Amino acid sequence: MAHIYRVSFFKTLFDSTGHRADPCQGSMEVRAETRDDAVENARHRFAEFKGITNWSFYADYEVVEELPARKRISRSVWRKSLGDHALNDRTGRSFRQKAWQRIISA
């Protein structure tokens, strides 16, 4: 089963006073079997996104974290969260109907 990893790319910079800063150059979520596969996939996608051949032109290192498995929100959870007091907007549809329409079309 594939895992989801967030890979963030950082560049080490120093200001005129010698203070170090590590700004994030980009971050992406990658689905992969292993951590190493996620890093390789993210490096390739990062370079492609920046329009370069090697990811290290824009970043010095990456940080990888495994994200917990995402669960699909069931309709009953949405129904409970919207409550019984859905108000109507100008179109005459309730907020509940609009929320269901977004869920179904997603």
Number of C-alpha atoms within 10 A of each C-alpha: 7 11 15 20 22 18 22 21 23 19 17 13 12 10 8 6 6 8 8 11 12 14 12 15 14 16 16 13 16 22 18 18 13 14 18 11 13 23 20 13 15 26 20 15 15 25 17 13 11 13 10 13 11 14 20 16 11 17 21 14 14 19 12 18 12 16 13 9 9 7 6 6 9 9 12 9 9 14 13 9 10 13 9 9 9 12 10 13 10 6 6 9 12 15 15 19 13 13 13 15 11 10 13 9 6 6
